[in-house]
Amino acid sequence: MMTGMETEILVDVWRRILVDPRKSWVLFEHGTCVVLPEPDGELAEQAAEILKEFGPAHAGSSAGDFGVIDVKGAEGWVVTGHHNDVLTYVGPDEPHEQSQIVVGLCGRSKRDQDGTELHVVHVEDKRD
């Protein structure tokens, strides 16, 4: 279970990483962020539905694919998957090795946990 301090740190990281300050987003316990370009209704529910479908990793399918992005404004990486609005943060102290493959596998594993557990820790509602 994530502590309040860890949640605050992750929220701060995502606020620095996401380039469009008008986008609403939802943060899950293991660092996965679902950006909601067209938020509608209850944001946590909307994000959980997306993550339930696109979070779990299935090796050998597009659900197992990932990309690694070096982020500006924060240390660490963002790991992408097969949905453009599902992103997972990997901190510089997390992977045992900092190669693209190890960072990507770490992020994919965290996304898989979030997509299975679906535990929301923060909602950033930017709707007017």
Secondary structure, DSSP 8 states (H G I E B T S, - for coil): ---HHHHHHHHHHHHHH-S-TT-EEEEETTSEEEEESS--S-HHHHHHHHHHHHSS--TTSGGG--EEEE-SSSSSEEEE-SSTTEEEEE-TTSSSS-SHHHHHHHHHHHHHHHHHH--EEEEE----
